């Protein structure tokens, strides 16, 4: 029986099961070393016709989705594109020097007809420095909704497919689609890269074998990878049938970044136990030797863009909404939560804890409100639908039991919410709770802290003295990446609803004590 290790990713990407369109450009021969891909890959002769970056430093950011909004104008029969200002990828650009040219490679959120793809690609490159990777619909479904969301996403968040009702089992066709999609992305990068000068920065778990294709083609290309999700312990990761292929794919990078040291430690443990690789500290960084190269591991926790957030805080629409929310909940304590509709965000567990709090303390009934903002789901699997049903049923039950005239204890906002509106809720809420059972970093606590501090314009709109102290509390899960950095937060185990309820109660009591202290101090002065 032939081996099913699938070590030859090129053969898989060009197999009979998935028909992959080939890049219609002649690409140059470059030095290669023995690797995962067959030597036949990258054997074309000819001069490079890649875009020259000799005049300025250039970064190529590769991600599953481009930082663009796309809409079809049916009347004019043309596409309308605009930058997605909220995209983290777009904000990365501000971390580079002004002289740096940034090119984005990724998919569009819409399907473009094959007859229009060349025109759209040329336009996006000229207007937005974006290179679209057009992944065929059948491959996209198996790649993203299949392998990424049904295999990698649960596994990286510590959920194993113990039975068909709780996660899909490994499907080799989905893995083949994942490899094929990564090759399509690689072909697009090769169209624009200058391998001697450009730096390629690959984003997240969707593209973990992409470095293999690029390294095989260009031996000296500079490759970086950043994982935005958690990386699980070796005992969890080793259950993945293609564990070695993914590890080897990542090791074709020069630099691999993680949010926290724990995630990096798990990755290093996997490399040691499954590939037999040792690591050591080199010049202040952790290094792995792989095929004669040193792969550096760095802790690079993502943060918030202060400039953009402060800009939103000073929008007139933010002032108006903050005043409106303040009036709506006048005389009540507001707790805010902002989460994606995802099984790992713990929204239903948060609601159960809130329900238990109201049950145990009748004095809070009619005076305490939980505003839960639900960001749109990024996938449409059965687990997402179950999480949504449970969230709605729990919120409805709480409102039926504890609600009364002019009072709903749970306000569930399940629609696209503008940043100005989220900022307004952050500014008004006296407590923020993040109850995820597992999350890579989660920036909600950081955003809450900044927005709660307010601004002169926000304070004026809400009738608050600029120099008056603001009281607020954070209740955060101990299983999210940002938790260790929040020394003043109350950390909780999200699975223990009673403990979370107690933490919320402690947070509310702290708010009362702080308010009383401020009032006494002000009176004494």
C-alpha positions as CSV (number, residue, x, y, z in Angstrom):
1,X,0.0,0.0,0.0
2,X,1.5,3.4,-0.9
3,X,2.4,5.8,1.8
4,X,-0.3,8.4,2.7
5,X,2.0,10.7,4.5
6,X,1.3,13.3,1.8
7,X,4.8,14.7,2.3
8,X,4.9,15.7,-1.4
9,X,2.7,18.7,-1.2
10,X,3.2,19.7,-4.8
11,X,1.9,16.3,-6.1
12,X,-1.1,16.7,-3.8
13,X,-1.8,20.2,-5.0
14,X,-1.7,19.1,-8.6
15,X,-3.5,15.8,-8.1
16,X,-6.6,14.5,-10.0
17,X,-9.0,15.2,-7.1
18,X,-8.6,18.9,-7.2
19,X,-8.0,20.7,-10.5
20,X,-5.8,23.7,-9.8
21,X,-5.3,26.5,-12.3
22,X,-1.6,27.0,-13.0
23,X,0.1,30.4,-12.9
24,X,0.4,31.6,-16.5
25,X,3.7,33.3,-16.0
26,X,7.3,32.1,-16.5
27,X,9.1,32.1,-13.2
28,X,12.9,32.0,-12.8
29,X,15.0,29.2,-11.6
30,X,16.5,29.7,-8.2
31,X,18.6,27.7,-5.8
32,X,16.7,25.1,-3.8
33,X,17.5,22.6,-1.1
34,X,15.9,19.2,-0.4
35,X,12.6,19.8,1.1
36,X,9.0,18.6,1.3
37,X,8.2,19.5,-2.4
38,X,9.4,17.5,-5.4
39,X,12.5,18.9,-7.1
40,X,10.4,19.4,-10.3
41,X,8.8,22.5,-8.7
42,X,10.6,25.7,-9.5
43,X,12.7,24.5,-12.5
44,X,11.7,27.1,-15.0
45,X,14.4,29.1,-16.7
46,X,14.2,32.8,-17.5
47,X,14.7,36.2,-16.1
48,X,12.4,37.3,-13.3
49,X,9.6,39.6,-14.3
50,X,8.7,40.3,-10.7
51,X,7.9,43.9,-9.7
52,X,11.1,45.6,-8.8
53,X,11.5,46.9,-5.2
54,X,15.0,48.2,-5.5
55,X,13.9,51.7,-4.9
56,X,12.3,51.2,-1.5
57,X,11.8,48.5,1.2
58,X,8.8,46.3,0.5
59,X,6.7,44.0,2.7
60,X,4.3,41.5,1.2
61,X,1.6,40.6,3.7
62,X,-0.2,37.4,2.8
63,X,-3.5,36.5,4.5
64,X,-6.6,34.5,3.8
65,X,-8.7,37.7,3.1
66,X,-7.6,41.0,1.6
67,X,-8.4,44.2,3.7
68,X,-11.1,45.2,1.2
69,X,-14.8,45.7,0.9
70,X,-16.2,44.5,-2.4
71,X,-19.7,45.2,-3.8
72,X,-21.2,44.5,-7.2
73,X,-23.0,47.4,-8.9
74,X,-25.6,45.5,-10.8
75,X,-26.8,48.7,-12.7
76,X,-23.3,49.7,-14.0
77,X,-22.2,46.0,-14.1
78,X,-18.9,46.7,-12.3
79,X,-17.2,46.1,-9.0
80,X,-16.9,48.7,-6.3
81,X,-13.9,48.3,-3.9
82,X,-12.9,50.2,-0.8
83,X,-10.4,49.6,2.0
84,X,-11.6,48.0,5.1
85,X,-10.3,50.5,7.7
86,X,-11.1,48.1,10.6
87,X,-8.9,45.3,9.2
88,X,-6.0,44.4,11.3
89,X,-4.0,43.8,8.2
90,X,-4.4,47.4,7.1
91,X,-3.4,48.6,10.6
92,X,-0.2,46.5,10.3
93,X,1.0,49.0,7.7
94,X,1.2,51.8,10.3
95,X,3.9,49.7,12.1
96,X,6.3,50.1,9.1
97,X,8.3,53.2,8.1
98,X,6.6,55.6,5.8
99,X,9.1,54.7,3.0
100,X,8.0,51.0,3.1
101,X,5.8,49.8,0.3
102,X,3.2,47.2,1.4
103,X,1.6,44.8,-0.9
104,X,-1.3,42.5,0.2
105,X,-2.0,39.1,-1.2
106,X,-5.2,37.3,-0.3
107,X,-8.7,36.3,-1.3
108,X,-11.8,38.5,-1.8
109,X,-14.9,38.0,0.2
110,X,-16.9,37.7,-3.0
111,X,-16.9,35.4,-6.0
112,X,-15.6,37.1,-9.2
113,X,-16.4,35.5,-12.6
114,X,-13.4,34.1,-14.4
115,X,-13.9,36.5,-17.3
116,X,-13.5,39.4,-14.9
117,X,-10.6,38.2,-12.8
118,X,-7.8,39.6,-14.9
119,X,-9.4,43.1,-15.0
120,X,-10.2,43.0,-11.3
121,X,-6.6,41.9,-10.4
122,X,-5.0,44.6,-12.4
123,X,-7.3,47.3,-10.9
124,X,-6.7,46.1,-7.3
125,X,-3.0,46.1,-7.8
126,X,-2.9,49.6,-9.2
127,X,-5.4,51.2,-6.8
128,X,-4.9,49.3,-3.6
129,X,-1.6,47.4,-3.9
130,X,-3.6,44.2,-3.5
131,X,-3.1,40.9,-5.3
132,X,-6.2,38.8,-5.3
133,X,-5.9,35.0,-5.1
134,X,-9.0,33.5,-6.9
135,X,-9.6,30.2,-5.3
136,X,-12.2,28.0,-7.1
137,X,-15.5,27.7,-5.2
138,X,-15.3,24.0,-4.6
139,X,-11.7,24.2,-3.2
140,X,-12.6,27.3,-1.1
141,X,-15.5,25.4,0.6
142,X,-13.2,22.5,1.5
143,X,-10.3,24.7,2.3
144,X,-11.9,27.3,4.5
145,X,-15.2,26.0,5.8
146,X,-13.8,22.4,5.8
147,X,-10.2,22.0,6.9
148,X,-9.7,25.5,8.5
149,X,-12.9,25.7,10.4
150,X,-13.7,22.1,11.0
151,X,-10.2,20.7,11.7
152,X,-7.7,23.4,12.6
153,X,-9.8,25.9,14.4
154,X,-11.3,23.4,16.9
155,X,-8.0,21.6,17.4
156,X,-6.1,24.8,18.1
157,X,-8.8,25.7,20.7
158,X,-8.4,22.3,22.4
159,X,-11.5,20.6,21.0
160,X,-11.1,17.1,19.6
161,X,-13.6,15.4,17.3
162,X,-14.5,12.6,19.8
163,X,-17.7,11.9,18.1
164,X,-19.4,13.1,14.8
165,X,-21.9,15.2,16.8
166,X,-19.1,17.2,18.4
167,X,-16.7,18.0,15.5
168,X,-16.0,16.6,12.1
169,X,-13.4,13.8,11.7
170,X,-10.3,14.2,9.7
171,X,-11.1,14.3,6.0
172,X,-8.2,13.9,3.6
173,X,-10.0,15.7,0.7
174,X,-10.3,18.7,2.9
175,X,-6.5,18.5,3.6
176,X,-5.9,18.3,-0.1
177,X,-8.0,21.4,-0.7
178,X,-6.0,23.2,2.1
179,X,-2.7,22.3,0.3
180,X,-4.1,23.3,-3.1
181,X,-5.4,26.6,-1.8
182,X,-2.0,27.3,-0.3
183,X,-0.3,26.7,-3.6
184,X,-2.7,29.1,-5.3
185,X,-1.6,31.8,-2.8
186,X,2.0,30.8,-3.4
187,X,1.6,31.3,-7.2
188,X,0.2,34.8,-6.6
189,X,3.1,35.7,-4.2
190,X,5.6,34.5,-6.9
191,X,4.0,36.9,-9.4
192,X,5.0,40.0,-7.4
193,X,7.9,39.0,-5.2
194,X,11.5,40.1,-5.5
195,X,13.1,37.2,-3.6
196,X,16.4,39.0,-2.9
197,X,14.9,42.1,-1.3
198,X,11.2,41.6,-0.3
199,X,10.1,40.4,3.1
200,X,7.0,38.1,3.1
201,X,4.8,38.2,6.2
202,X,2.3,35.3,6.3
203,X,-0.7,35.6,8.6
204,X,-2.5,32.8,10.5
205,X,-3.4,29.2,10.4
206,X,-5.1,29.3,6.9
207,X,-1.6,29.4,5.2
208,X,0.7,27.1,7.3
209,X,2.1,25.2,4.3
210,X,2.5,28.2,2.1
211,X,6.1,28.7,3.4
212,X,7.0,25.3,1.9
213,X,6.1,26.3,-1.6
214,X,7.9,29.6,-1.3
215,X,11.0,28.2,0.3
216,X,11.3,25.5,-2.3
217,X,11.1,28.1,-5.1
218,X,13.3,30.8,-3.5
219,X,15.9,29.5,-1.1
220,X,17.0,32.9,0.2
221,X,13.6,34.6,0.4
222,X,12.8,36.2,3.8
223,X,9.7,34.6,5.3
224,X,7.9,35.4,8.5
225,X,4.7,33.8,9.9
226,X,2.4,35.0,12.7
227,X,-0.2,32.8,14.3
228,X,-3.2,34.8,15.5
229,X,-4.8,31.8,17.3
230,X,-3.6,29.7,20.2
231,X,-1.2,26.9,19.6
232,X,-2.3,23.8,21.5
233,X,-0.2,21.5,23.8
234,X,1.6,18.7,22.1
235,X,-0.8,16.1,23.5
236,X,-3.6,17.8,21.6
237,X,-1.7,18.7,18.5
238,X,-0.3,15.2,18.0
239,X,-3.8,13.9,17.3
240,X,-3.7,15.7,13.9
241,X,-3.0,13.2,11.1
242,X,-1.0,15.8,9.1
243,X,0.9,17.1,12.2
244,X,4.4,16.7,10.7
245,X,3.5,18.4,7.4
246,X,2.2,21.5,9.1
247,X,5.2,21.7,11.5
248,X,7.6,21.4,8.5
249,X,5.6,24.0,6.6
250,X,6.1,26.5,9.4
251,X,9.7,25.7,9.8
252,X,10.4,26.8,6.3
253,X,10.0,30.4,7.7
254,X,12.9,32.4,9.1
255,X,10.7,33.8,11.9
256,X,7.6,32.5,13.6
257,X,5.6,34.7,15.9
258,X,3.2,33.9,18.7
259,X,1.0,35.9,21.0
260,X,2.3,34.4,24.2
261,X,5.2,32.4,25.5
262,X,2.8,29.5,26.3
263,X,1.9,29.2,22.6
264,X,5.5,29.3,21.6
265,X,6.4,26.7,24.2
266,X,3.8,24.3,22.9
267,X,5.1,24.7,19.3
268,X,8.7,24.1,20.4
269,X,7.5,21.0,22.4
270,X,5.8,19.7,19.2
271,X,8.9,20.2,17.2
272,X,11.0,18.4,19.8
273,X,8.7,15.4,20.3
274,X,7.5,14.9,16.7
275,X,10.4,16.0,14.6
276,X,13.3,15.5,17.1
277,X,14.4,19.1,16.8
278,X,16.3,20.8,19.6
279,X,16.1,24.6,20.3
280,X,18.3,27.0,22.1
281,X,18.5,30.7,23.0
282,X,20.5,32.6,20.4
283,X,21.3,36.3,20.8
284,X,18.3,36.8,23.1
285,X,15.9,34.8,20.8
286,X,14.9,31.2,20.7
287,X,16.3,29.4,17.6
288,X,15.6,26.1,15.9
289,X,18.1,24.6,13.4
290,X,16.2,23.2,10.4
291,X,18.0,22.1,7.2
292,X,20.9,24.4,7.8
293,X,18.8,27.5,8.7
294,X,18.0,29.0,12.0
295,X,14.3,29.5,12.5
296,X,13.7,32.2,15.2
297,X,10.7,32.0,17.5
298,X,9.5,35.3,19.0
299,X,6.7,36.4,21.3
300,X,4.9,39.2,19.4
301,X,1.6,40.0,21.2
302,X,-0.7,42.0,19.0
303,X,-2.1,45.2,20.5
304,X,-4.7,47.9,19.6
305,X,-4.1,50.8,17.3
306,X,-4.3,53.8,19.7
307,X,-4.5,56.4,16.9
308,X,-7.5,54.8,15.2
309,X,-9.3,54.1,18.5
310,X,-8.8,57.7,19.7
311,X,-10.0,58.9,16.3
312,X,-13.2,56.9,16.7
313,X,-13.7,58.2,20.2
314,X,-13.8,61.7,18.9
315,X,-16.4,61.1,16.2
316,X,-19.6,63.1,16.6
317,X,-21.6,59.9,16.0
318,X,-19.8,58.4,19.0
319,X,-20.7,61.3,21.2
320,X,-24.3,61.1,20.2
321,X,-24.5,57.3,20.7
322,X,-22.7,57.5,24.1
323,X,-25.3,60.1,25.3
324,X,-28.1,58.0,24.0
325,X,-26.8,54.8,25.8
326,X,-26.3,56.8,29.0
327,X,-29.9,58.0,28.9
328,X,-31.2,54.6,28.0
329,X,-29.6,52.9,31.1
330,X,-29.9,55.8,33.5
331,X,-30.0,54.5,37.1
332,X,-28.7,51.1,36.1
333,X,-25.4,49.4,36.2
334,X,-24.2,48.2,32.7
335,X,-22.0,45.3,32.0
336,X,-20.8,45.0,28.4
337,X,-19.5,42.0,26.4
338,X,-18.3,42.0,22.8
339,X,-17.7,38.6,21.2
340,X,-17.8,36.8,17.9
341,X,-20.5,34.2,17.5
342,X,-18.3,31.3,18.1
343,X,-18.4,28.2,20.3
344,X,-15.2,29.2,22.0
345,X,-16.2,32.7,23.0
346,X,-18.3,31.5,25.9
347,X,-21.3,33.7,25.4
348,X,-23.8,31.2,26.7
349,X,-21.6,30.5,29.7
350,X,-21.5,34.2,30.4
351,X,-25.3,34.4,30.2
352,X,-25.6,31.5,32.6
353,X,-23.3,33.3,35.1
354,X,-25.4,36.5,34.8
355,X,-28.6,34.5,35.3
356,X,-27.1,32.9,38.5
357,X,-26.1,36.4,39.7
358,X,-29.7,37.7,39.4
359,X,-31.0,34.6,41.0
360,X,-28.8,34.9,44.0
361,X,-29.1,38.7,44.6
362,X,-32.6,40.0,44.1
363,X,-31.4,43.5,44.8
364,X,-29.7,43.5,41.4
365,X,-32.9,42.7,39.6
366,X,-34.1,45.8,37.7
367,X,-30.8,47.5,38.3
368,X,-28.3,45.5,36.4
369,X,-28.1,45.1,32.6
370,X,-25.8,42.9,30.4
371,X,-25.3,44.4,26.9
372,X,-23.9,41.6,24.8
373,X,-22.8,42.6,21.3
374,X,-22.4,39.7,19.0
375,X,-20.1,40.1,16.0
376,X,-21.1,38.1,12.9
377,X,-19.9,34.5,12.7
378,X,-16.9,33.9,10.5
379,X,-18.2,30.4,9.5
380,X,-21.6,28.8,9.1
381,X,-21.0,25.3,10.5
382,X,-23.5,23.4,12.7
383,X,-21.5,24.3,15.8
384,X,-22.0,28.0,15.1
385,X,-25.7,27.5,14.7
386,X,-26.0,25.5,17.9
387,X,-24.1,28.2,19.8
388,X,-26.4,30.9,18.3
389,X,-29.5,28.9,19.3
390,X,-28.2,28.4,22.8
391,X,-27.4,32.1,23.2
392,X,-30.8,33.2,22.1
393,X,-32.7,30.7,24.2
394,X,-30.7,31.5,27.3
395,X,-31.1,35.3,26.8
396,X,-34.9,34.9,26.2
397,X,-35.3,32.8,29.3
398,X,-33.5,35.3,31.5
399,X,-35.6,38.2,30.1
400,X,-38.8,36.2,30.7
401,X,-38.0,35.4,34.3
402,X,-36.3,38.6,35.5
403,X,-37.6,41.2,33.0
404,X,-40.3,43.6,33.7
405,X,-41.9,46.7,32.3
406,X,-39.2,49.0,30.9
407,X,-36.4,46.6,32.0
408,X,-34.7,43.8,30.0
409,X,-31.7,42.3,31.9
410,X,-30.1,41.0,28.7
411,X,-29.7,43.2,25.7
412,X,-28.6,41.0,22.8
413,X,-27.3,43.0,19.8
414,X,-26.8,40.6,17.0
415,X,-26.0,42.7,13.9
416,X,-23.0,44.5,12.4
417,X,-22.2,47.2,14.9
418,X,-20.2,50.3,13.9
419,X,-17.1,51.0,15.8
420,X,-18.6,54.3,17.0
421,X,-21.4,52.4,18.6
422,X,-19.2,49.8,20.3
423,X,-17.0,52.6,21.6
424,X,-20.1,54.3,23.1
425,X,-21.0,51.1,25.0
426,X,-17.5,50.7,26.2
427,X,-17.5,54.2,27.5
428,X,-20.8,53.9,29.4
429,X,-20.4,50.3,30.8
430,X,-18.9,50.1,34.3
431,X,-17.8,46.5,33.9
432,X,-16.6,44.5,30.9
433,X,-16.6,40.7,30.9
434,X,-14.7,38.5,28.5
435,X,-15.6,34.9,29.1
436,X,-14.0,32.9,26.2
437,X,-13.1,29.3,26.9
438,X,-10.0,29.7,24.7
439,X,-8.8,32.7,22.6
440,X,-5.5,33.7,21.0
441,X,-5.3,37.2,22.4
442,X,-8.6,39.0,22.5
443,X,-8.3,42.8,22.3
444,X,-11.7,43.6,23.8
445,X,-10.3,44.3,27.3
446,X,-7.7,46.8,25.9
447,X,-10.3,48.6,23.9
448,X,-12.6,48.8,26.9
449,X,-9.9,50.3,29.1
450,X,-9.0,53.0,26.6
451,X,-12.6,53.9,25.8
452,X,-13.6,53.9,29.4
453,X,-10.9,56.5,30.1
454,X,-12.8,58.7,27.7
455,X,-11.8,61.9,26.0
456,X,-12.6,65.6,26.5
457,X,-15.3,65.5,23.8
458,X,-16.8,62.2,25.1
459,X,-16.8,63.5,28.7
460,X,-18.5,66.7,27.6
461,X,-21.2,64.8,25.7
462,X,-21.9,62.6,28.7
463,X,-21.8,65.5,31.2
464,X,-18.8,64.2,33.0
465,X,-16.0,66.4,34.4
466,X,-12.8,65.7,32.5
467,X,-10.7,65.4,35.7
468,X,-13.2,63.2,37.6
469,X,-12.0,59.6,38.2
470,X,-13.8,56.9,36.3
471,X,-14.6,53.6,38.0
472,X,-14.6,50.4,36.0
473,X,-13.8,46.7,36.4
474,X,-12.7,43.9,34.1
475,X,-13.7,40.2,34.5
476,X,-11.6,38.1,32.1
477,X,-11.2,34.4,31.4
478,X,-7.9,32.9,32.4
479,X,-7.8,31.1,29.1
480,X,-7.3,34.1,26.8
481,X,-3.9,35.4,25.7
482,X,-4.2,38.9,27.2
483,X,-5.2,37.7,30.7
484,X,-1.6,37.6,32.2
485,X,-1.1,41.3,31.1
486,X,-4.2,42.6,32.9
487,X,-3.0,42.7,36.5
488,X,-6.0,44.7,37.7
489,X,-8.6,42.3,36.2
490,X,-10.5,39.6,38.0
491,X,-9.6,36.3,36.4
492,X,-12.1,33.5,36.2
493,X,-12.6,30.0,35.0
494,X,-15.4,30.4,32.4
495,X,-16.6,26.9,32.9
496,X,-17.5,27.7,36.5
497,X,-20.7,29.8,36.2
498,X,-21.1,30.3,39.9
499,X,-17.5,31.5,40.2
500,X,-18.0,33.9,37.3
501,X,-21.2,35.2,38.9
502,X,-19.3,35.7,42.2
503,X,-16.6,37.6,40.3
504,X,-19.2,39.9,38.7
505,X,-20.7,40.5,42.1
506,X,-17.2,41.3,43.5
507,X,-16.7,43.7,40.6
508,X,-19.9,45.5,41.3
509,X,-19.1,45.8,45.0
510,X,-15.7,47.2,44.1
511,X,-17.4,49.8,42.0
512,X,-19.6,50.8,44.9
513,X,-16.7,51.1,47.3
514,X,-14.7,53.1,44.8
515,X,-17.6,55.5,44.1
516,X,-18.1,56.0,47.9
517,X,-14.4,56.6,48.4
518,X,-14.4,59.2,45.6
519,X,-17.5,60.9,47.0
520,X,-16.0,61.1,50.5
521,X,-12.7,62.4,49.2
522,X,-14.4,65.0,47.0
523,X,-16.5,66.2,50.0
524,X,-13.5,66.4,52.3
525,X,-11.7,68.6,49.8
